[in-house]
């Protein structure tokens, strides 16, 4: 990889990390704001239900944030994510 390409790739990576951090922070804020009391109640009174709900939320967060990051990356750098440019 040439040096200018490396700098570009590092900038794109840094931008993706920042955007992903913003998405995660927003998700945690929304979760605390809208489901905090309910999750606290589940944790206190129904541990098994809390464990299942927490697991589902973690899986959903991973899927949602990965999709959002991928869509954003396609929008920012469409040439990088074209199917015909990918190598097997």
C-alpha positions in Angstrom: 0.0 0.0 0.0 1.3 3.4 -0.9 1.8 6.0 1.8 -1.0 8.4 0.6 -3.4 5.5 0.5 -2.4 4.5 4.1 -3.1 8.0 5.3 -6.5 8.0 3.6 -7.3 4.6 5.1 -6.3 5.7 8.6 -8.4 8.8 8.3 -11.4 6.8 7.2 -10.8 4.3 10.1 -10.6 7.2 12.6 -13.8 8.7 11.3 -15.6 5.3 11.5 -14.4 4.9 15.1 -15.7 8.3 16.1 -19.1 7.7 14.3 -19.4 4.3 15.9 -18.6 5.9 19.3 -21.4 8.4 18.8 -23.8 5.7 17.8 -23.0 3.6 20.9 -23.2 6.7 23.2 -26.6 7.5 21.7 -27.8 4.0 22.1 -26.7 3.9 25.8 -28.4 7.2 26.5 -31.7 6.1 24.8 -31.6 2.8 26.6 -31.1 4.5 30.0 -33.7 7.1 29.3 -36.5 4.9 28.0 -35.8 1.5 29.5 -33.7 2.2 32.6 -36.6 2.0 35.1 -38.0 -1.2 33.5 -34.6 -2.9 33.4 -33.9 -1.9 37.0 -37.3 -3.5 38.0 -36.5 -6.6 36.1 -33.0 -6.9 37.6 -34.5 -6.5 41.1 -37.5 -8.8 40.8 -37.0 -11.2 37.8 -33.3 -12.0 37.2 -34.0 -14.6 34.6 -36.1 -12.3 32.5 -33.5 -9.5 32.9 -30.8 -11.9 31.7 -32.8 -12.8 28.6 -33.8 -9.2 27.8 -30.2 -8.0 28.3 -28.9 -10.7 25.9 -31.5 -9.7 23.3 -30.5 -6.0 23.7 -26.8 -6.8 23.3 -27.4 -8.8 20.1 -29.8 -6.2 18.7 -27.3 -3.4 19.5 -24.5 -5.3 17.6 -26.7 -5.9 14.6 -28.1 -2.4 14.4 -24.9 -0.6 15.0 -23.1 -2.7 12.4 -25.7 -2.0 9.8 -25.7 1.7 10.6 -21.9 1.9 10.4 -21.9 0.0 7.1 -24.6 2.2 5.5 -22.7 5.3 6.7 -19.4 4.0 5.3 -21.1 3.2 2.0 -22.4 6.8 1.9 -19.1 8.4 2.8 -16.9 6.2 0.5 -19.1 4.5 -2.1 -16.1 3.5 -4.3 -14.6 1.5 -1.4 -17.7 -0.6 -0.9 -18.7 -1.5 -4.5 -19.2 -5.2 -5.1 -17.1 -5.3 -8.3 -14.1 -3.8 -6.5 -14.0 -6.5 -3.8 -11.5 -9.3 -4.2 -12.5 -12.9 -3.3 
